[in-house]
Amino acid sequence: MTFKELSEKRHTIKTYLPNNTISDEELQKILAAVYLAPSSNNLQDTNILVIRDQKLKEEIANDFEGFNTQNVKDASALFLFVGTPFKMQMLNNGQSIYDGTMKFLDIPEADRQKMKEGVLQYYGVMSDSTDLVHIINAAIKFSFTMLAATELGYGSTPMLGMQKCKLEKTLINKAMMKQGQQVILALSIGVPAPDDARNKAQANRIRLPFEETYKIY
Ligand SMILES: Cc1cc2nc3c(=O)[nH]c(=O)nc-3n(C[C@H](O)[C@H](O)[C@H](O)COP(=O)(O)O)c2cc1C
């Protein structure tokens, strides 16, 4: 499927057919594609929690807004994109990512040092943009996941409609994420209910006039 076909095929699913599981093989296909997503300074600061277990899904569904609860329960899998704020991620693995990158860079030692100083200086200053890094990186993984699932024939639902603090508490209590990390976005995937009126309506792709959405200079 081309990118054009993928983006035309995807739309938000409001209702899934329940009791449809996703195989290990399909999950691996999605996760392997998403693994290659880019991240700012290659920080790789997004953890993806995939919830396929029905009991756990039902429990976690209670931490979503009412309009998303059934959707989460009936989905084949729920993906939670957990971001690690910049400072925490730098402490975790900033150095090892930097060293790993340098290993493959065939440049003289003096240039290497200069580059290192530049990077450390950039990271040393907690600018406004670094506050956003983990959110942006998670959103990119999220987009890749949505399209990878579409390619396999799954419908999907992006979801911000969650009780974020409650959900984070649940996940920390279950040791599924660490204190300080944040749930940035959720995505359910599953088999769309074919006759559902809201699914059909969603397929109309309501958008502002195309020409109003960009400017080319
Ligand atoms: C970040 C984000 C959060 C969203 N949150 C929800 C949600 O909580 N529940 C829901 O049913 N749809 C949610 N949506 C779906 C949007 O309403 C939908 O993408 C939009 O109406 C465009 O329709 P389409 O996805 O079918 O093209 C969300 C979409 C995005 C991108």
The ligand as an SDF file (V2000), in Angstrom:
LIG
                    3D

 31 33  0  0  0  0  0  0  0  0999 V2000
   -4.4180   13.7060   19.4260 C   0  0  0  0  0  0  0  0  0  0  0  0
   -5.8160   13.2030   19.1050 C   0  0  0  0  0  0  0  0  0  0  0  0
   -6.6840   12.9030   20.1370 C   0  0  0  0  0  0  0  0  0  0  0  0
   -7.9540   12.3770   19.8650 C   0  0  0  0  0  0  0  0  0  0  0  0
   -8.7620   11.9700   20.9010 N   0  0  0  0  0  0  0  0  0  0  0  0
   -9.8880   11.2670   20.6210 C   0  0  0  0  0  0  0  0  0  0  0  0
  -10.6300   10.6270   21.6560 C   0  0  0  0  0  0  0  0  0  0  0  0
  -10.3030   10.7060   22.8380 O   0  0  0  0  0  0  0  0  0  0  0  0
  -11.7330    9.9010   21.3000 N   0  0  0  0  0  0  0  0  0  0  0  0
  -12.1440    9.7710   20.0010 C   0  0  0  0  0  0  0  0  0  0  0  0
  -13.1400    9.0860   19.7460 O   0  0  0  0  0  0  0  0  0  0  0  0
  -11.4510   10.3740   18.9900 N   0  0  0  0  0  0  0  0  0  0  0  0
  -10.3440   11.0990   19.2660 C   0  0  0  0  0  0  0  0  0  0  0  0
   -9.5990   11.6640   18.2380 N   0  0  0  0  0  0  0  0  0  0  0  0
  -10.0570   11.5220   16.8460 C   0  0  0  0  0  0  0  0  0  0  0  0
  -10.3810   12.8580   16.1670 C   0  0  0  0  0  0  0  0  0  0  0  0
  -11.6240   13.3250   16.5900 O   0  0  0  0  0  0  0  0  0  0  0  0
  -10.3210   12.6110   14.6530 C   0  0  0  0  0  0  0  0  0  0  0  0
   -8.9930   12.3190   14.2930 O   0  0  0  0  0  0  0  0  0  0  0  0
  -10.7920   13.7970   13.8320 C   0  0  0  0  0  0  0  0  0  0  0  0
  -12.1480   14.0180   14.0370 O   0  0  0  0  0  0  0  0  0  0  0  0
  -10.5530   13.5670   12.3470 C   0  0  0  0  0  0  0  0  0  0  0  0
  -11.1990   12.4170   11.9140 O   0  0  0  0  0  0  0  0  0  0  0  0
  -10.4500   11.1580   11.2840 P   0  0  0  0  0  0  0  0  0  0  0  0
   -9.4130   10.6950   12.2650 O   0  0  0  0  0  0  0  0  0  0  0  0
  -11.5400   10.1200   11.1030 O   0  0  0  0  0  0  0  0  0  0  0  0
   -9.8370   11.5740    9.9790 O   0  0  0  0  0  0  0  0  0  0  0  0
   -8.3590   12.2220   18.5080 C   0  0  0  0  0  0  0  0  0  0  0  0
   -7.4610   12.5580   17.4750 C   0  0  0  0  0  0  0  0  0  0  0  0
   -6.2030   13.0200   17.7730 C   0  0  0  0  0  0  0  0  0  0  0  0
   -5.2400   13.2950   16.6380 C   0  0  0  0  0  0  0  0  0  0  0  0
  1  2  1  0
  2  3  1  0
  2 30  2  0
  3  4  2  0
  4  5  1  0
  4 28  1  0
  5  6  2  0
  6  7  1  0
  6 13  1  0
  7  8  2  0
  7  9  1  0
  9 10  1  0
 10 11  2  0
 10 12  1  0
 12 13  2  0
 13 14  1  0
 14 15  1  0
 14 28  1  0
 15 16  1  0
 16 17  1  0
 16 18  1  0
 18 19  1  0
 18 20  1  0
 20 21  1  0
 20 22  1  0
 22 23  1  0
 23 24  1  0
 24 25  2  0
 24 26  1  0
 24 27  1  0
 28 29  2  0
 29 30  1  0
 30 31  1  0
M  END
$$$$
